[in-house]
Amino acid sequence: MEILNDSDKKVVIEYPCNWCYKVIASEKEALEEAIHDVIDEREHTLKASNKSKTGKYVSMNLDMLVHNEDDRTFIFEALKKHQNIKMVL
């Protein structure tokens, strides 16, 4: 897959590769539940990232192996659509 970066140069992603999704939710437990619902038993690493100053939102980094563009996009869209998730980057 080719992606344009800020300098208009094409970036080529070679699969399989490790990919990091930043996932934002209102609470850690809901975020963890959503990730389990989407990726089930797939091997992954989940690390705390940030918490909003007011504590209203938490973000975590989800690192995992993606096999191809369809796999990467499917996980992104499934996380984004999950009721517990506010945003995915």
C-alpha positions as CSV (number, residue, x, y, z in Angstrom):
1,M,0.0,0.0,0.0
2,E,1.2,3.5,-0.7
3,I,0.4,6.5,1.6
4,L,1.3,10.1,1.0
5,N,3.2,11.8,3.8
6,D,3.7,15.5,4.4
7,S,6.3,15.8,1.8
8,D,4.1,14.2,-0.9
9,K,6.5,11.2,-1.1
10,K,4.8,7.8,-1.2
11,V,5.4,5.6,1.8
12,V,5.3,1.9,1.0
13,I,4.1,-0.4,3.8
14,E,5.5,-3.9,3.6
15,Y,3.3,-6.6,5.2
16,P,3.3,-8.4,7.5
17,C,4.4,-5.7,9.9
18,N,3.8,-4.5,13.5
19,W,1.2,-1.7,13.7
20,C,0.3,0.6,16.6
21,Y,-3.2,1.9,17.0
22,K,-3.8,4.6,19.6
23,V,-7.2,3.8,21.1
24,I,-9.2,6.4,23.2
25,A,-12.1,5.6,25.5
26,S,-13.8,7.0,28.5
27,E,-12.4,4.4,30.9
28,K,-9.6,1.8,30.8
29,E,-11.8,-1.2,31.5
30,A,-14.2,-0.4,28.6
31,L,-11.2,0.1,26.3
32,E,-9.8,-3.3,27.2
33,E,-13.1,-4.9,26.7
34,A,-13.5,-3.4,23.3
35,I,-10.0,-4.5,22.2
36,H,-10.8,-8.1,23.4
37,D,-14.1,-8.0,21.5
38,V,-12.3,-6.9,18.2
39,I,-9.1,-8.9,18.2
40,D,-10.2,-11.8,20.4
41,E,-7.1,-14.1,21.1
42,R,-4.7,-12.5,18.6
43,E,-1.3,-11.7,20.2
44,H,-0.9,-8.0,21.1
45,T,0.6,-5.6,23.5
46,L,-1.5,-3.0,25.2
47,K,0.2,-0.1,27.0
48,A,-1.2,3.0,28.8
49,S,-0.6,6.1,26.8
50,N,-2.3,9.3,28.2
51,K,-5.1,10.4,30.4
52,S,-6.9,13.7,29.9
53,K,-6.4,16.3,32.6
54,T,-10.0,16.0,33.7
55,G,-9.8,12.2,33.7
56,K,-12.7,12.0,31.2
57,Y,-10.6,10.0,28.6
58,V,-7.9,7.5,28.6
59,S,-5.7,6.4,25.7
60,M,-3.7,3.2,25.2
61,N,-1.4,2.0,22.5
62,L,-2.4,-1.3,20.9
63,D,0.6,-3.0,19.1
64,M,0.1,-6.0,17.0
65,L,1.1,-7.8,13.9
66,V,-1.1,-7.1,10.9
67,H,-0.9,-9.4,7.9
68,N,-2.0,-7.1,5.0
69,E,-3.8,-3.8,4.3
70,D,-7.2,-5.4,4.6
71,D,-6.3,-6.8,8.1
72,R,-5.0,-3.4,9.2
73,T,-8.0,-1.6,7.9
74,F,-10.5,-4.1,9.3
75,I,-9.1,-3.8,12.8
76,F,-9.1,0.0,12.6
77,E,-12.7,0.2,11.4
78,A,-13.9,-2.5,14.0
79,L,-12.3,-0.6,16.8
80,K,-13.7,2.7,15.6
81,K,-17.2,1.3,15.4
82,H,-17.1,-0.3,18.9
83,Q,-19.5,1.4,21.3
84,N,-16.9,1.7,24.0
85,I,-14.3,3.5,21.8
86,K,-14.3,7.2,21.3
87,M,-11.5,7.5,18.7
88,V,-8.8,5.5,17.0
89,L,-5.6,7.0,15.6
